[in-house]
Amino acid sequence: MTRSTSTTGFTTGRLLAGSLLGAAAARAAYAGLTRRPPGLNGTPGEQLWGRTNHRGEPVTLLEGPAFVAGAAAGGLLAPGLSGRTRAAALLAGTVPGLLGGYDDLSGSADSRGFKGHLGALARGEVTTGAVKILGIGAAGLAAAAIAGSPAPTRPGRVFDILLNGALIAGSANLMNLFDLRPGRAIKVGLITGGPLALTAAGPAGAASAVVAAPLGAAAALLPTDLAERAMLGDTGANALGALLGLAASRLGRGPRLAALAGVAGLNAASEFVSFTKVIQRTPVLHRLDMLGRRPVAAAPAPAPAAAPEPAV
C-alpha cells in the first residue's frame, strides 16, 4: 500500500467518523429537546420554540439547537483534529448558533436584511438582527484567528484572518437566507459541503471533520425538516453556514477569494431579489428544492359565476 493510499483511507475514515458522530449526536439532541422542550421566563417550551411555517402549519425551531449540539459533539469527538481546529469549530458553530437563537426567540420582523438592521442601528435602534450581524462578524474573526492560516509561514497572515473571518460570517448569514422552505438550507449545505469535504481530504485533511460533523448532523435532521415538523431557524442555519465557511477557510487563497466573492454577491443580491422566486422560476433549482418535500397544494379553482337571473 502506498503512502497516498494509506493517507486517503485514513482521511476517509476520519470523514466517516465525524459524520456519524455528528449525526448520532444531532438525533439524540433532537429527541431529548422535543421530549421536554426548554421554556424560558415562565413561557412553556412548546410555545417558546413553536412557529408557523409557509403552509400555516405548526413546526418547532428545536431542530436548530439539535444541529448545533450535534455539530459541536462531532467536532469535539472526531479523531485527527488539532486542538486549535477543535476550538475554532466549537466557536464558529456555537456562537453564531447562540446569536441566531437570540434572534429566533426575541427578534421581530420590523427590520430585515443588512440594510434594515444597519439602518435601524444608524438611527440609534439596536435590533436583535444588528446584534447578530456584529456578533457573528466578531466570532468569525476570532475563529479565523484561532484556526490560523492554511499556510502560516506565508506572509499576509492578517489578510488571511480578515479574509477567513469574512468568509465565515458571510456564509453564516447566507445560509440563513435559504431557510425559508422545508429542507432547502440543509440541501444547500450538503451540496456545497460535499466538495469541501473532498477538498479537505487533500493538503488540508486535518480540517476534514470540521465539515464532516455538521454535514452528518444536517443529513440526520433532513427527514424531519422535509416532513415539515421542524426547521433550522436562525440558530441552526447560522451555525451550519459558519462551519461551512470555516471549512472553506482551509482552501488556498485563490479559491477562498472566489468563495468570498460568491458569498458576498449572494448576500448583496438578497437585498433586492427573492431567492424563493428565483428558485421557483428555474426548473432545475425548483426540482432540487422540491425533492423529498410534500407537494405544494394547488390554489383552489374559483367558483363558477352564478347564472344571471332571468329578467322579469
C-alpha positions as CSV (number, residue, x, y, z in Angstrom):
1,M,0.0,0.0,0.0
2,T,1.4,3.4,-1.0
3,R,1.6,6.3,1.4
4,S,-1.1,8.3,-0.6
5,T,-3.5,5.3,-0.5
6,S,-2.9,4.9,3.2
7,T,-3.5,8.7,3.8
8,T,-6.6,8.6,1.7
9,G,-8.0,5.7,3.6
10,F,-7.3,7.4,6.9
11,T,-8.9,10.7,5.8
12,T,-12.0,8.8,4.5
13,G,-12.3,7.1,7.9
14,R,-12.0,10.4,9.7
15,L,-14.7,11.9,7.5
16,L,-17.0,9.0,8.1
17,A,-16.3,9.1,11.9
18,G,-17.0,12.8,12.1
19,S,-20.2,12.4,10.0
20,L,-21.5,9.5,12.1
21,L,-20.7,11.2,15.4
22,G,-22.4,14.4,14.3
23,A,-25.5,12.5,13.0
24,A,-25.9,10.5,16.2
25,A,-25.4,13.5,18.5
26,A,-27.9,15.6,16.5
27,R,-30.6,12.9,16.5
28,A,-30.1,12.3,20.2
29,A,-30.3,16.0,21.0
30,Y,-33.4,16.5,18.9
31,A,-35.1,13.6,20.6
32,G,-34.2,15.0,24.1
33,L,-35.2,18.6,23.3
34,T,-38.6,17.7,21.7
35,R,-39.4,15.3,24.5
36,R,-39.1,18.1,27.1
37,P,-38.8,21.5,25.2
38,P,-37.0,24.0,27.4
39,G,-39.0,27.0,28.4
40,L,-37.9,30.5,29.4
41,N,-39.2,33.0,32.0
42,G,-42.4,31.1,32.5
43,T,-43.1,30.6,28.8
44,P,-43.7,26.9,28.1
45,G,-41.2,25.3,25.7
46,E,-43.8,24.3,23.1
47,Q,-44.9,27.9,22.8
48,L,-41.4,29.3,23.0
49,W,-40.0,27.2,20.2
50,G,-43.2,26.8,18.2
51,R,-43.7,28.6,14.9
52,T,-46.0,28.5,11.9
53,N,-44.4,27.5,8.5
54,H,-45.2,28.7,5.0
55,R,-48.3,26.5,4.9
56,G,-49.6,27.9,8.1
57,E,-48.9,24.6,9.9
58,P,-47.1,24.4,13.3
59,V,-43.3,23.5,13.4
60,T,-40.7,23.6,16.0
61,L,-37.4,25.5,16.0
62,L,-35.7,22.9,18.2
63,E,-34.0,21.4,15.1
64,G,-31.6,24.3,15.3
65,P,-30.3,23.7,18.8
66,A,-30.1,20.0,18.0
67,F,-28.0,20.7,15.0
68,V,-25.6,22.9,17.0
69,A,-25.3,20.2,19.6
70,G,-24.6,17.5,17.0
71,A,-22.0,19.5,15.1
72,A,-20.3,20.5,18.4
73,A,-20.1,17.0,19.7
74,G,-19.0,15.6,16.4
75,G,-16.2,18.2,16.1
76,L,-15.0,17.6,19.7
77,L,-15.0,13.8,19.5
78,A,-13.9,13.2,15.9
79,P,-10.4,11.8,15.5
80,G,-7.5,13.5,13.9
81,L,-8.2,17.2,14.8
82,S,-5.7,19.5,16.4
83,G,-6.8,21.4,19.5
84,R,-6.8,24.7,17.6
85,T,-9.1,23.3,14.9
86,R,-11.5,21.9,17.5
87,A,-11.6,25.2,19.3
88,A,-12.2,27.2,16.1
89,A,-15.0,24.8,15.1
90,L,-16.6,25.0,18.5
91,L,-16.5,28.8,18.4
92,A,-17.7,29.0,14.8
93,G,-20.7,26.7,15.4
94,T,-21.9,27.7,18.9
95,V,-21.6,31.5,18.9
96,P,-23.5,32.0,15.6
97,G,-26.0,29.4,16.9
98,L,-26.5,31.2,20.2
99,L,-26.9,34.6,18.4
100,G,-29.3,33.0,16.0
101,G,-31.2,31.6,18.9
102,Y,-31.4,35.1,20.4
103,D,-32.8,36.4,17.2
104,D,-35.2,33.4,16.9
105,L,-36.7,34.0,20.3
106,S,-36.5,37.8,20.7
107,G,-36.4,39.2,17.2
108,S,-39.2,40.9,15.3
109,A,-40.0,41.3,11.6
110,D,-39.8,45.1,11.7
111,S,-36.3,45.2,10.2
112,R,-35.0,42.7,7.7
113,G,-31.6,42.2,5.9
114,F,-28.4,44.1,6.4
115,K,-29.9,47.3,5.1
116,G,-32.8,47.1,7.5
117,H,-30.8,46.2,10.6
118,L,-27.9,48.5,10.0
119,G,-30.3,51.3,9.0
120,A,-32.1,50.9,12.3
121,L,-28.7,50.9,14.1
122,A,-27.8,54.2,12.4
123,R,-31.0,55.7,13.8
124,G,-30.0,54.5,17.3
125,E,-32.2,51.4,17.4
126,V,-30.4,48.2,18.3
127,T,-32.3,45.3,16.8
128,T,-31.6,41.7,17.5
129,G,-30.5,41.3,13.9
130,A,-27.9,44.0,14.3
131,V,-26.6,42.3,17.5
132,K,-26.4,39.1,15.5
133,I,-24.6,40.6,12.5
134,L,-22.0,42.3,14.7
135,G,-21.6,39.3,17.0
136,I,-21.2,36.7,14.1
137,G,-18.7,39.0,12.5
138,A,-16.6,39.1,15.7
139,A,-17.0,35.3,16.1
140,G,-15.9,34.8,12.5
141,L,-12.7,36.8,13.0
142,A,-12.0,35.0,16.3
143,A,-12.5,31.6,14.8
144,A,-10.3,32.5,11.9
145,A,-7.5,33.7,14.2
146,I,-7.7,30.5,16.3
147,A,-7.7,28.2,13.3
148,G,-4.8,30.1,11.7
149,S,-3.8,30.4,8.1
150,P,-3.6,27.2,5.9
151,A,0.0,28.3,5.2
152,P,1.1,30.2,8.4
153,T,4.7,30.7,7.2
154,R,3.5,32.7,4.2
155,P,3.3,36.5,4.5
156,G,-0.1,38.1,4.8
157,R,-1.4,36.4,7.9
158,V,-3.5,39.4,8.9
159,F,-5.0,39.5,5.5
160,D,-5.8,35.8,5.7
161,I,-7.5,36.2,9.0
162,L,-9.7,39.0,7.7
163,L,-10.5,37.0,4.6
164,N,-11.4,33.9,6.6
165,G,-13.4,35.8,9.1
166,A,-15.4,37.5,6.4
167,L,-16.0,34.1,4.7
168,I,-17.2,32.5,8.0
169,A,-19.5,35.4,8.9
170,G,-20.8,35.8,5.3
171,S,-21.6,32.1,5.0
172,A,-23.4,32.2,8.3
173,N,-25.7,34.9,7.1
174,L,-26.2,33.5,3.6
175,M,-27.3,30.0,4.8
176,N,-30.0,31.7,6.9
177,L,-31.4,33.3,3.7
178,F,-32.1,29.8,2.4
179,D,-34.0,28.6,5.4
180,L,-37.4,29.6,4.0
181,R,-38.7,26.3,2.7
182,P,-38.5,22.7,4.1
183,G,-35.1,21.2,3.6
184,R,-33.7,24.0,1.5
185,A,-30.9,25.2,3.8
186,I,-29.8,21.7,4.5
187,K,-29.7,20.8,0.8
188,V,-27.7,23.8,0.1
189,G,-25.3,22.9,2.9
190,L,-24.9,19.3,1.7
191,I,-24.4,20.4,-1.9
192,T,-21.7,22.9,-1.0
193,G,-20.2,21.0,1.8
194,G,-19.7,17.7,-0.1
195,P,-17.0,19.2,-2.4
196,L,-15.4,20.9,0.7
197,A,-15.2,17.5,2.4
198,L,-13.4,16.1,-0.7
199,T,-11.1,19.1,-0.9
200,A,-10.3,18.8,2.8
201,A,-9.1,15.3,2.0
202,G,-6.1,16.8,0.3
203,P,-3.4,19.0,1.9
204,A,-6.0,20.4,4.4
205,G,-7.0,16.9,5.6
206,A,-6.7,17.8,9.2
207,A,-9.8,20.0,8.8
208,S,-12.0,17.3,7.3
209,A,-14.0,16.7,10.4
210,V,-14.8,20.4,10.6
211,V,-17.1,19.9,7.6
212,A,-17.9,16.2,8.2
213,A,-19.6,16.7,11.6
214,P,-22.0,19.4,10.6
215,L,-22.8,17.6,7.4
216,G,-23.6,14.5,9.3
217,A,-25.8,16.4,11.8
218,A,-27.6,18.2,8.9
219,A,-28.2,15.0,7.0
220,A,-29.6,13.3,10.1
221,L,-32.1,16.1,10.6
222,L,-33.1,16.5,6.9
223,P,-36.0,14.0,7.0
224,T,-37.6,15.8,9.9
225,D,-37.1,19.1,8.1
226,L,-38.6,17.8,4.8
227,A,-41.6,16.4,6.7
228,E,-42.3,19.9,7.9
229,R,-42.2,19.0,11.6
230,A,-39.2,21.3,12.4
231,M,-36.9,23.8,10.9
232,L,-33.3,25.0,11.5
233,G,-34.3,28.6,12.2
234,D,-31.6,31.2,12.6
235,T,-30.0,29.0,15.3
236,G,-29.2,26.1,13.0
237,A,-28.8,27.9,9.7
238,N,-26.3,30.5,11.1
239,A,-24.3,27.7,12.7
240,L,-24.3,25.5,9.6
241,G,-23.2,28.3,7.3
242,A,-20.4,29.4,9.7
243,L,-19.0,25.9,9.9
244,L,-19.0,25.6,6.1
245,G,-17.2,28.9,5.9
246,L,-14.6,27.7,8.4
247,A,-14.1,24.6,6.3
248,A,-13.7,26.8,3.2
249,S,-11.1,28.8,5.0
250,R,-8.8,25.8,4.7
251,L,-8.6,26.3,0.9
252,G,-5.9,28.1,-0.9
253,R,-6.1,31.9,-1.1
254,G,-7.4,32.0,-4.6
255,P,-10.3,29.7,-4.0
256,R,-11.1,31.5,-0.8
257,L,-11.2,34.8,-2.6
258,A,-13.5,33.3,-5.2
259,A,-15.7,31.8,-2.5
260,L,-15.9,35.1,-0.6
261,A,-16.9,36.9,-3.8
262,G,-19.7,34.4,-4.4
263,V,-20.9,34.6,-0.8
264,A,-20.8,38.4,-0.7
265,G,-22.5,38.7,-4.1
266,L,-25.4,36.5,-3.0
267,N,-25.8,38.3,0.3
268,A,-25.9,41.6,-1.6
269,A,-28.4,40.2,-4.1
270,S,-30.7,39.1,-1.4
271,E,-31.4,42.7,-0.5
272,F,-33.1,43.1,-3.9
273,V,-34.0,39.6,-5.2
274,S,-36.2,36.9,-3.7
275,F,-34.2,33.6,-3.7
276,T,-37.5,31.7,-3.4
277,K,-38.9,33.4,-6.6
278,V,-35.6,32.7,-8.5
279,I,-35.7,29.0,-7.4
280,Q,-39.4,28.6,-8.4
281,R,-38.7,30.1,-11.9
282,T,-35.6,27.9,-12.6
283,P,-36.7,24.3,-13.4
284,V,-33.5,22.6,-12.2
285,L,-33.4,24.5,-9.0
286,H,-37.1,24.0,-8.5
287,R,-36.8,20.2,-8.9
288,L,-34.0,20.1,-6.4
289,D,-35.9,22.3,-4.0
290,M,-39.0,20.1,-4.2
291,L,-37.1,16.8,-3.9
292,G,-38.4,14.9,-0.8
293,R,-40.9,17.6,0.0
294,R,-44.6,17.4,0.3
295,P,-46.2,18.8,-2.9
296,V,-47.4,22.3,-2.8
297,A,-51.2,22.4,-2.8
298,A,-52.7,24.0,-5.8
299,A,-54.8,27.1,-5.2
300,P,-58.5,26.3,-5.2
301,A,-60.2,27.0,-8.5
302,P,-62.5,30.0,-8.4
303,A,-66.2,29.2,-8.0
304,P,-68.2,29.4,-11.2
305,A,-70.1,32.6,-11.6
306,A,-73.8,32.3,-10.8
307,A,-76.0,32.3,-13.8
308,P,-77.8,35.6,-14.2
309,E,-81.4,35.6,-13.1
310,P,-84.0,35.9,-15.9
311,A,-85.4,39.4,-16.3
312,V,-88.9,39.8,-15.1
